[in-house]
Amino acid sequence: MADVITLTGVAAILSVVVFATSNDIPVGEMAYQKLWLGRMLFVFVVCCLLSFCLNRKKHLSFPTIVTWVLIVLGGMEAVWGLRQIYGLAVSNHSLYALTGSFYNPGPYSGYLAMIFPLCLYEWLSLKEKTGRTWAEQGKYYIALGVMLLILCVLPAGMSRSAWIAAAISGTWVYGMRVSWGSRLKEFGRKYKKRLVLACIAGSVMIIVAGYALFQLKATSANGRLFMWKISSMAIAESPVIGHGTGNFVSAYGRAQENYFANGEFSETEELVAGSPEYAFNEYLQVAMEYGIPFLLVVSLVIAFCLWKGSSEGRIGICGGVISFLVFSFSSYPMQIPGFAVTFYLLLAACAIGRSKVILFLFISMMALLGTYYWRNNQYAACKDWYRSKMLYNIGAYQSAKEDYGKLYPELANRGAFLFEYGYSLHKLKEYDNSTRILEEAMAHSNDPMILNIIGKNYQALGDYEKAEEYLIRSTHRLPGRIYPYYLLVKLYAEPQYRQPEKLKYAAEIVLTKEPKVQSTAIREMREDVKKIIVDYNMKVN
């Protein structure tokens, strides 16, 4: 009875990833998932407390329950992905055919990669049993079936991070299962030279495979390397206490702006630079927001859980944790609430074992997390924003402004919302209010368009030096963009702020700079700049 209650609680919390989806809010927003996660965390807490009271003598089966709930959910996600591949289901992103229940194939693939070692371990364990019961026989085929489904879907996700995570965690699980450590020691004593040659050959193969994976999507790989470089620079600015919770985007934007302002960058860096919401490396993101000491403490806690789990023989669960840690090196799973909570449960399954004290502490932590998600949820406000966004998109800025003003108290920490609100005010010529809102948006977004609109606000108010300052900052934040140089051309052509040399320099960049993507907007800007130059020369002469 106690196990059934625990199973209900674990299934409630882990299934949030699969079932907590909504079409009433902008794509990629996590508000609905946080709302349901807050509710399901309380279901989990209640179920665990009941199980805690009922299960007084028997050992706890929490690790086994977590393992099999995840295997079942992994099978559901894999089938979901296969249906999307064959056109039987619609993905959650217009640019990708395969997303599962996620909004992007990257996190989806990482989630499957995390479940893969669980399936592998259970299949290997049950395979060795000769006289399997009907229940064990069913588990054997479920583990094998889900593992094969994951192997079918993972290549289609095109996530190198997930492939590497599945390969490393799977190799570790298999090696632990067949005792590779002791075998290698014995082999090393007998055939020392062969072992050295095998290590050299293996290293060469790993280097070649790594190079091939890098070249598979070289631009994407270079982009992540550049993000890590800028993130490291931001960490160096405040290594002990970090920049604060949720301040990654603002700190990253400042660091990137300062880096490009120095002028010592390559063409590749200019090409791959963007305005990321995440560091695509959870370790760097934690260090950036909370400081290096906090990262070390978190790493020690995770290391303890892995040590505890491996010493207790929970190899499959430890494999899932290892897969998550590898995937976190080049992705953002902790930014997806359902994914993050899955990781917490895997850590708990490693450490809890038969200790009801640790289980009670974990239940208390989950209760606090559930309270936070439930009380600080913005789902209703995001749903209203999604409706108001339609007014914004069709240019009904007065109506959009009124709706955004009502939502502002609840959504004042969302960069995208603040930008739309500020831009609406800009279009309505409320320049001072627009600048105020956009200045707030800069604390929650690193999009250079915010700087562009602030510059246009100052230009409209006649404060040309301030306008120039913000537009130049925009060119430093993303030097590959042509639009801020176009705005500078228009600024320098103002009768009250004529700057012939600067105008010539900015115009040359607009006319000659190679854009990332050719578009009608680029052609129109270049035609307009040619007319501005002609008119400017005629007025001067």
Disulfide bonds with the S-S distance in Angstrom:
none
